[in-house]
Amino acid sequence: MLRYPQARLDATSDYFKITIAEYKPGGGAASSSGSFKVAEGSQANSPKKNKSVKEIILLPIPNGLSDSNTTGWGEDSINGMAMAGVNAAMQAMKSKNADQAKGTISNLYGQVKGSKDEVGRAANAEFAAIAVNALGGNTTRDGILARTSGQIINPNQEMLFNGVSIRSFSYSFDLIPRSKSEANQVRSIIRAFKKHMAAKKSPKGVFLGSPDIFQLEFMSGPKPHPFLHRFKPCACTNVSVNYTGSGAYSTYEDSTPIHMVLTVSFTELNPIYFEDYDLAGGVGF
């Protein structure tokens, strides 16, 4: 176990615990029903399942502590005529008879084209725009409707969920060793981050293995911090060290820099889901 500073942590100390372990691919498995389930990397590499711990690093809680959770939402629209087409297409796909499927779509086309109501006017404007553009024009269905009736098609626009996001974190630590043994700890901590974030070569060099993964935890004594956020297993994506943290090069007699700034960046292996909060204390993730 590596730690900075070397002062003993007692039952009331808050600190940042980083557990480094071997990456285990999530993979996938076929269920009894024949469907294929893709396992998450976070599940395969959770602290309870991943026993291949290689190193534990204890550091002070970093300054500027914050977290940010985002979910993908985006604008989407579909007008009534398009929705009718979608319904017809879905009915056609459900049909086992090719002729019946073809007839379903043809009937929709004929009903819309010959209709005198709003849908019919919209369809006629669509066909008119196609014809005009084929002759060198540059207009749209809504352009024709606006010119002829002062209206456009209601796009029924709304925000719809379109995906999840994966969180990233970056932390900086001021390292000012005050003794020979603490200097050795600082050197070993920097080396551990650099080594375990690196890819691994296979014996013959044909393949590259995944770097080790990092489990981050805010601790209060021997237990997880009762308030601060939790993390899923992370990849370490960047390690940078400023060996002149005070703005000038200065070392001890053994050539250890007096002031260093270590910055490490992490990205979680998987997104955060609603169900994850059932297993997380404090403010959750």
Buried (B, 14 or more C-beta within 10 A) or exposed (E): EBBBBBEEBEEEBBBBBBBBBBBBEBEEEEEEEEEEEEEBBBBBBBEEEBEEEEBBBBBBBBEEEEEEEEEEEEEEEEBBBBEBBEEBBEBBEEBEEEEEBEEBBEEBEEBBEEBEEBBBBBBBBBEBBEEBEEEEEEBBBBBBBBEEEEEBBEBEEEEEEEEEEBBBBBBBBBBBBEEEEBBBBBBBBBEBBEBBBEEEEEEEEEEEEEBBBBBBBBBBEEEBBEEBBBBBBBBBBEBEBBBBBBEEEEEEEEEBBBBBBBBBBBBBBBBBEEEBEEEBEEEBB
